[in-house]
Amino acid sequence: MAKSRDEIWDDWRALMNMAPKELEEWLETEESRAVGDDADGESTGHASGRRIVSIKRTDKDDLTDDQWDHMGKVVGYVRRHCAQVPDGDIESSTWRYSLMNWGHDPLADGGCAK
């Protein structure tokens, strides 16, 4: 069963713990560009991060159907990956970097590894 927009919004607000500027700056780093699958020169997560910045800067009432669909996809991705916390030091892990590309820092306040 598909989630309602209210459910997606609540999950989005709980999981997206990186501010737009913080995510933009992260996406400019080599670490960000080095993780994820690379189909067309940019990983899926990196491209998603750019979309997330735009969504976070959009008022809720102005979100498009496409943005709502992407928000649902992002919430699902973050939830799945947060359930797979790897052993060992995760601060510099590709697991953490991948989640950060999707707007969630697992070590920040509200992060799944805290």
C-alpha positions as CSV (number, residue, x, y, z in Angstrom):
1,M,0.0,0.0,0.0
2,A,1.4,3.4,-1.0
3,K,2.0,5.9,1.7
4,S,-0.1,9.1,1.9
5,R,1.6,12.4,1.3
6,D,1.2,13.2,5.0
7,E,3.1,10.0,5.9
8,I,5.8,10.8,3.3
9,W,6.1,14.4,4.6
10,D,6.5,13.2,8.2
11,D,9.1,10.6,7.3
12,W,10.9,13.1,5.0
13,R,11.1,15.7,7.8
14,A,12.4,13.1,10.3
15,L,15.0,11.6,8.0
16,M,16.4,14.5,5.9
17,N,18.7,15.9,8.5
18,M,21.0,17.8,6.2
19,A,20.2,21.4,5.4
20,P,20.1,22.4,1.7
21,K,23.4,24.4,1.9
22,E,25.1,21.6,3.9
23,L,24.0,19.0,1.3
24,E,25.1,21.3,-1.6
25,E,28.5,21.7,-0.1
26,W,28.8,17.9,0.5
27,L,27.9,17.2,-3.1
28,E,30.9,19.2,-4.2
29,T,33.3,16.9,-2.4
30,E,35.4,14.1,-3.9
31,E,34.0,11.8,-1.2
32,S,30.5,12.4,-2.4
33,R,31.3,11.8,-6.1
34,A,33.3,8.6,-5.3
35,V,30.3,6.6,-4.0
36,G,27.4,4.9,-5.6
37,D,26.6,3.4,-9.0
38,D,27.8,5.5,-11.9
39,A,25.6,5.1,-15.0
40,D,26.2,8.4,-16.8
41,G,29.1,10.0,-15.1
42,E,27.1,10.8,-11.9
43,S,25.9,8.3,-9.3
44,T,22.2,7.8,-8.7
45,G,22.6,9.1,-5.1
46,H,24.5,12.2,-6.2
47,A,21.8,13.1,-8.7
48,S,19.2,12.5,-6.1
49,G,21.1,14.8,-3.7
50,R,20.7,17.6,-6.2
51,R,17.0,16.9,-6.5
52,I,16.7,16.8,-2.7
53,V,18.2,20.3,-2.4
54,S,15.6,21.6,-4.7
55,I,12.8,19.8,-2.9
56,K,13.9,21.1,0.5
57,R,13.8,24.7,-0.9
58,T,10.2,24.2,-2.2
59,D,7.2,25.0,0.0
60,K,5.1,21.9,0.8
61,D,2.1,23.3,-1.0
62,D,4.1,23.9,-4.2
63,L,5.6,20.4,-4.5
64,T,4.9,18.6,-7.8
65,D,3.7,15.0,-8.2
66,D,7.3,14.1,-9.4
67,Q,8.8,15.7,-6.3
68,W,6.4,13.7,-4.0
69,D,7.3,10.5,-5.9
70,H,11.0,11.3,-5.4
71,M,10.5,12.0,-1.7
72,G,8.9,8.6,-1.2
73,K,11.8,7.0,-3.0
74,V,14.3,8.8,-0.8
75,V,12.5,7.9,2.4
76,G,12.5,4.2,1.3
77,Y,16.2,4.3,0.4
78,V,17.3,5.9,3.7
79,R,15.2,3.6,5.8
80,R,16.6,0.5,4.0
81,H,20.2,1.6,4.4
82,C,19.8,2.7,8.0
83,A,18.7,-0.8,8.7
84,Q,22.1,-2.0,7.5
85,V,24.6,-0.2,9.7
86,P,28.0,-1.8,9.0
87,D,30.4,-2.9,11.7
88,G,33.4,-0.8,12.6
89,D,34.2,2.9,12.1
90,I,31.5,4.4,9.9
91,E,32.7,8.0,9.9
92,S,34.6,7.7,6.6
93,S,32.6,4.7,5.3
94,T,31.1,4.5,1.8
95,W,27.8,3.6,3.6
96,R,27.7,6.9,5.4
97,Y,28.8,8.9,2.3
98,S,26.1,7.2,0.2
99,L,23.4,8.1,2.8
100,M,24.7,11.7,2.9
101,N,24.3,11.9,-0.9
102,W,20.6,11.1,-0.2
103,G,20.4,13.9,2.4
104,H,20.8,11.9,5.6
105,D,23.9,12.0,7.8
106,P,23.7,9.0,10.0
107,L,26.1,10.5,12.5
108,A,24.3,13.9,12.8
109,D,21.4,14.7,15.2
110,G,18.5,12.5,14.1
111,G,20.9,10.2,12.3
112,C,20.2,6.5,12.2
113,A,23.7,5.6,13.6
114,K,23.5,7.8,16.7
